Amino acid sequence: MLLSRDVTSRTFSFYYPRTRPQGRPRSLIVSSTNANYQDWSELSPDDYAAAKADLVDTTLDALDRYVPNIRGRLAHVEAATPLTFQHYTGHTLGASFGTKFEGLEIRRGGRTVVRDISGRVGRGEIIALVGDNGSGKSSLLLTIAGLLKPGSGQLTRTYRRERRLRRARPALMLQEALWHLSGKSVKGELAWAGKRSSRRGGVLPEPLVSLLGLEASFERPGLLLSRGEMQRVALAMAMLRNAPLVCLDEPLRFLWDQERKTIGRVFQAARNWGLSLLIASPVEELLPWTDQVWRLTRGRMEICRNTSACDNSVTQSSLAPSGAP
């Protein structure tokens, strides 16, 4: 009964203007209920629209007990269903929360590198982390990957894999590819990385190997490759961990222009596989491939969700693109 569309149990959350002083003097009310995916997915388009309208009406009826004349005071109302969650997260059993941090402070060598920063990486997102050398990009990646403990703040990692929520440590590619190689052949390095992943048997995805152009180097020792080839091997090893989030520290170092275009195709393929990428770079060369840009400057972080406007301003992303259910 708790999952039925006829449920009468609701949780109302009130957000007042003082919690977002940069906005207009309006309040936001969120109503939360449980739901069953099948109850919504099997509806025809007309029935689905009618069910959403009914959800809005019954919710407003219930809310009117606490906020009299709520309909006359509304500026905007919209409803989200399990199909909406599926549209944005790719999951039918709820949201994939991803990696989230709030009020994060990172200290290294007795110095505060970043302070009071917050952000979130959702499923399938590609985020560029940009900033000058020494701005804290690598420190933030190490912290998110679990190798550096934050001085303060909260960091959570929650992903949905099949029918279970799990907390998973991200995969990490360090700046120096040599640190990832052990002396094996390229094939051996990739097989080892695959065996450490959640894929049983360490399967090597052929599209990844092909996209990175590693076939010709399969039998060569990884330590004897060029710097650019090592970068590509290290990138493949990070991807093969099959972690929900992959942190990449300057993966485009030592790569020629053509190789960088290839890496761009790898990033898009990773998105299609449902992986999230957080990519550090000293410049904004990653913009064509990213959903967001996080810019670190003097210990602070600026988030830009419209990468075409990242030159000098922060813009707001659209929360409900056309076509969303």
C-alpha positions as CSV (number, residue, x, y, z in Angstrom):
1,M,0.0,0.0,0.0
2,L,2.9,2.4,0.8
3,L,4.0,2.2,-2.9
4,S,0.5,2.6,-4.4
5,R,-0.3,5.7,-6.5
6,D,-3.3,6.1,-4.1
7,V,-1.1,6.5,-1.1
8,T,-2.1,9.2,1.4
9,S,1.2,9.4,3.3
10,R,3.3,12.4,2.2
11,T,6.3,14.2,3.6
12,F,6.4,18.0,3.0
13,S,9.7,19.9,3.1
14,F,9.6,23.7,3.3
15,Y,12.5,25.8,2.0
16,Y,12.3,29.5,3.0
17,P,13.8,32.5,1.2
18,R,16.5,33.0,3.8
19,T,18.1,29.6,2.8
20,R,18.8,31.1,-0.7
21,P,19.1,34.9,-0.2
22,Q,20.4,35.3,-3.7
23,G,17.0,34.4,-5.1
24,R,13.5,36.0,-5.1
25,P,11.6,36.2,-1.9
26,R,9.7,33.0,-2.5
27,S,9.4,29.7,-0.7
28,L,9.8,26.2,-2.1
29,I,7.8,23.2,-1.0
30,V,8.7,19.6,-1.9
31,S,6.3,16.8,-1.4
32,S,7.8,13.3,-1.2
33,T,6.0,9.9,-1.5
34,N,6.9,6.3,-2.2
35,A,6.1,4.9,-5.6
36,N,6.2,1.7,-7.7
37,Y,8.0,2.0,-11.1
38,Q,5.6,-0.5,-12.8
39,D,2.6,1.5,-11.8
40,W,3.8,4.4,-14.0
41,S,5.8,2.7,-16.7
42,E,2.8,0.7,-18.0
43,L,0.5,3.7,-18.5
44,S,-0.3,5.0,-21.9
45,P,0.8,8.6,-22.6
46,D,-2.7,10.0,-22.0
47,D,-3.1,8.0,-18.8
48,Y,0.3,9.0,-17.6
49,A,-0.5,12.7,-18.1
50,A,-3.7,12.2,-16.2
51,A,-2.0,10.4,-13.4
52,K,0.5,13.2,-13.0
53,A,-2.3,15.8,-12.9
54,D,-4.0,13.7,-10.3
55,L,-0.8,13.5,-8.3
56,V,-0.6,17.3,-8.3
57,D,-4.2,17.8,-7.3
58,T,-4.2,15.3,-4.5
59,T,-1.0,16.6,-3.1
60,L,-2.3,20.2,-3.1
61,D,-5.4,19.0,-1.4
62,A,-3.3,17.5,1.4
63,L,-1.0,20.5,1.5
64,D,-4.0,22.9,1.9
65,R,-4.4,21.7,5.5
66,Y,-1.1,23.2,6.4
67,V,-0.9,26.1,3.9
68,P,-4.5,27.4,3.5
69,N,-5.4,28.6,-0.1
70,I,-2.3,27.0,-1.4
71,R,-3.6,27.0,-5.0
72,G,-4.1,30.8,-5.0
73,R,-0.6,31.3,-3.7
74,L,1.3,29.1,-6.1
75,A,3.7,30.6,-8.7
76,H,4.7,27.2,-10.2
77,V,4.1,23.5,-9.7
78,E,5.4,20.4,-11.3
79,A,5.5,16.6,-10.6
80,A,8.2,14.0,-10.9
81,T,7.5,10.3,-11.1
82,P,9.7,7.2,-11.2
83,L,9.9,7.7,-15.0
84,T,11.4,11.2,-14.3
85,F,14.0,9.6,-12.1
86,Q,14.7,7.1,-14.8
87,H,15.1,9.9,-17.4
88,Y,17.8,11.7,-15.3
89,T,19.6,8.8,-13.6
90,G,19.1,5.8,-15.9
91,H,17.7,3.7,-13.0
92,T,14.3,2.3,-12.5
93,L,14.7,1.7,-8.8
94,G,15.4,5.2,-7.7
95,A,18.0,7.9,-8.1
96,S,21.7,7.3,-8.4
97,F,23.0,9.8,-5.9
98,G,26.6,9.8,-7.1
99,T,29.4,11.6,-5.3
100,K,28.6,14.6,-3.2
101,F,30.6,16.8,-0.9
102,E,29.6,19.8,1.2
103,G,31.7,22.4,3.1
104,L,34.9,20.5,2.2
105,E,38.2,21.8,3.5
106,I,41.5,20.2,2.4
107,R,44.8,20.9,4.1
108,R,48.3,19.7,3.0
109,G,51.6,20.5,4.6
110,G,49.9,22.7,7.2
111,R,48.4,24.9,4.5
112,T,44.7,25.1,3.6
113,V,44.5,24.2,-0.1
114,V,40.7,24.6,-0.6
115,R,38.0,25.7,1.9
116,D,34.3,25.4,2.1
117,I,33.6,24.0,-1.3
118,S,30.6,21.9,-2.3
119,G,29.8,19.9,-5.4
120,R,28.1,16.8,-6.9
121,V,29.0,14.4,-9.6
122,G,25.9,12.5,-10.9
123,R,25.7,9.3,-13.0
124,G,27.1,9.7,-16.5
125,E,28.3,13.3,-15.9
126,I,31.6,14.6,-17.3
127,I,33.1,17.4,-15.2
128,A,36.2,19.4,-15.9
129,L,38.2,20.6,-12.9
130,V,40.3,23.5,-14.0
131,G,42.7,25.9,-12.4
132,D,46.3,27.1,-12.2
133,N,49.1,24.8,-11.0
134,G,48.8,24.7,-7.2
135,S,45.2,25.6,-7.1
136,G,44.2,22.3,-5.4
137,K,43.0,20.2,-8.3
138,S,45.0,17.1,-7.5
139,S,44.3,17.5,-3.7
140,L,40.5,17.5,-4.5
141,L,40.8,14.4,-6.7
142,L,42.8,12.6,-4.0
143,T,40.2,13.5,-1.4
144,I,37.3,12.4,-3.5
145,A,39.1,9.1,-4.4
146,G,39.6,8.4,-0.7
147,L,43.4,8.8,-0.5
148,L,43.4,12.1,1.3
149,K,41.3,12.8,4.4
150,P,39.5,16.2,4.4
151,G,40.1,18.6,7.2
152,S,36.3,19.2,7.6
153,G,33.1,18.9,5.6
154,Q,31.1,15.9,4.4
155,L,31.9,13.5,1.5
156,T,29.5,10.8,0.5
157,R,29.5,8.3,-2.4
158,T,26.3,6.4,-3.1
159,Y,25.5,4.6,-6.3
160,R,22.8,2.1,-7.4
161,R,24.1,-1.0,-9.0
162,E,21.4,-3.4,-10.0
163,R,19.1,-3.8,-7.0
164,R,21.5,-2.6,-4.3
165,L,22.8,0.7,-3.1
166,R,26.5,0.6,-2.6
167,R,29.3,2.9,-1.6
168,A,32.2,2.6,-4.0
169,R,35.6,4.2,-4.0
170,P,36.3,6.0,-7.3
171,A,39.1,4.9,-9.7
172,L,42.0,7.3,-10.0
173,M,44.5,8.1,-12.7
174,L,47.4,10.0,-11.3
175,Q,49.4,12.7,-13.3
176,E,52.4,10.5,-13.8
177,A,51.4,7.3,-15.7
178,L,54.6,5.6,-14.6
179,W,53.1,5.2,-11.1
180,H,50.5,2.9,-12.5
181,L,52.8,0.5,-14.4
182,S,54.5,-2.5,-12.8
183,G,56.7,-3.8,-15.7
184,K,54.1,-6.1,-17.3
185,S,53.2,-6.1,-20.9
186,V,50.4,-3.7,-21.9
187,K,48.1,-6.8,-22.1
188,G,49.2,-7.8,-18.6
189,E,48.7,-4.4,-17.1
190,L,45.1,-4.2,-18.5
191,A,44.3,-7.7,-17.4
192,W,45.4,-6.9,-13.9
193,A,43.3,-3.7,-13.8
194,G,40.3,-5.6,-15.1
195,K,40.7,-8.3,-12.4
196,R,40.6,-5.6,-9.7
197,S,37.3,-4.3,-11.1
198,S,33.8,-5.5,-10.2
199,R,33.7,-7.3,-13.5
200,R,34.4,-10.9,-12.7
201,G,37.1,-12.4,-14.8
202,G,38.7,-9.1,-15.7
203,V,37.0,-8.8,-19.1
204,L,38.7,-6.3,-21.5
205,P,36.1,-4.3,-23.3
206,E,37.2,-4.3,-27.0
207,P,35.8,-0.8,-27.7
208,L,38.0,0.7,-25.1
209,V,41.2,-1.0,-26.3
210,S,40.3,-0.1,-29.9
211,L,39.4,3.6,-29.1
212,L,42.7,4.1,-27.4
213,G,44.7,2.4,-30.2
214,L,46.4,-0.1,-27.9
215,E,46.2,-3.2,-30.0
216,A,49.7,-2.7,-31.6
217,S,51.3,-2.3,-28.2
218,F,49.7,-5.3,-26.5
219,E,52.8,-7.4,-26.1
220,R,55.2,-4.6,-25.4
221,P,56.3,-3.8,-21.8
222,G,54.4,-0.8,-20.6
223,L,57.5,0.8,-19.2
224,L,59.1,0.9,-22.6
225,L,56.3,2.9,-24.3
226,S,56.4,6.6,-25.1
227,R,54.9,9.0,-22.6
228,G,51.8,9.5,-24.6
229,E,51.3,5.7,-24.9
230,M,51.8,5.3,-21.2
231,Q,49.1,7.9,-20.6
232,R,46.7,6.0,-22.8
233,V,47.5,2.7,-20.9
234,A,47.0,4.4,-17.5
235,L,43.6,5.8,-18.7
236,A,42.5,2.4,-19.9
237,M,43.5,0.9,-16.5
238,A,41.4,3.5,-14.6
239,M,38.4,2.8,-16.9
240,L,38.8,-1.0,-16.4
241,R,38.3,-0.6,-12.7
242,N,34.6,-0.2,-13.6
243,A,34.1,2.2,-10.7
244,P,31.1,4.5,-11.0
245,L,33.3,7.5,-10.8
246,V,36.7,7.8,-12.5
247,C,39.0,10.7,-11.4
248,L,41.6,11.7,-14.0
249,D,44.5,14.0,-13.2
250,E,45.6,15.7,-16.4
251,P,45.0,12.7,-18.7
252,L,45.9,14.8,-21.8
253,R,49.5,15.4,-20.8
254,F,52.1,14.3,-23.4
255,L,49.3,13.7,-26.0
256,W,49.4,15.0,-29.6
257,D,46.4,16.8,-31.0
258,Q,45.1,13.7,-32.8
259,E,45.5,11.6,-29.6
260,R,43.5,14.2,-27.7
261,K,40.6,13.8,-30.2
262,T,40.7,10.1,-29.6
263,I,40.6,10.6,-25.8
264,G,37.5,12.8,-26.4
265,R,35.8,9.9,-28.0
266,V,36.8,7.7,-25.0
267,F,35.1,10.2,-22.7
268,Q,31.9,10.1,-24.6
269,A,32.0,6.3,-24.7
270,A,32.5,6.3,-20.9
271,R,29.4,8.4,-20.5
272,N,27.4,5.9,-22.6
273,W,28.7,3.1,-20.3
274,G,27.2,5.0,-17.4
275,L,30.5,6.1,-15.9
276,S,31.0,9.5,-14.4
277,L,34.3,11.4,-15.0
278,L,36.0,14.1,-13.0
279,I,38.9,15.4,-15.1
280,A,41.5,17.8,-13.8
281,S,43.3,20.1,-16.3
282,P,45.2,23.3,-16.0
283,V,43.3,24.8,-18.9
284,E,39.8,24.7,-20.3
285,E,40.6,22.4,-23.2
286,L,38.0,19.9,-22.0
287,L,35.0,22.1,-22.5
288,P,33.7,20.4,-25.7
289,W,33.2,17.2,-23.8
290,T,32.0,18.3,-20.4
291,D,28.6,18.9,-18.7
292,Q,30.1,21.2,-16.0
293,V,33.3,23.1,-15.2
294,W,34.6,23.4,-11.7
295,R,37.1,26.2,-11.5
296,L,39.4,26.4,-8.5
297,T,40.8,29.9,-7.7
298,R,42.5,30.9,-4.4
299,G,41.1,28.0,-2.5
300,R,37.5,28.6,-3.7
301,M,35.5,26.7,-6.3
302,E,33.2,28.2,-8.9
303,I,30.7,25.9,-10.7
304,C,29.7,26.6,-14.3
305,R,26.9,24.4,-15.7
306,N,26.8,25.9,-19.1
307,T,30.3,25.2,-20.6
308,S,29.8,27.7,-23.4
309,A,29.6,30.5,-20.8
310,C,32.6,29.4,-18.7
311,D,34.9,32.2,-19.8
312,N,33.7,34.7,-17.2
313,S,30.4,33.8,-15.6
314,V,28.5,31.2,-13.7
315,T,25.2,30.2,-15.3
316,Q,22.3,28.1,-14.1
317,S,21.5,24.8,-15.7
318,S,18.0,23.9,-16.9
319,L,16.4,21.5,-14.5
320,A,13.7,20.4,-16.8
321,P,14.8,20.1,-20.4
322,S,12.0,19.6,-22.9
323,G,11.1,16.0,-23.4
324,A,11.6,15.0,-19.7
325,P,8.7,12.9,-18.4
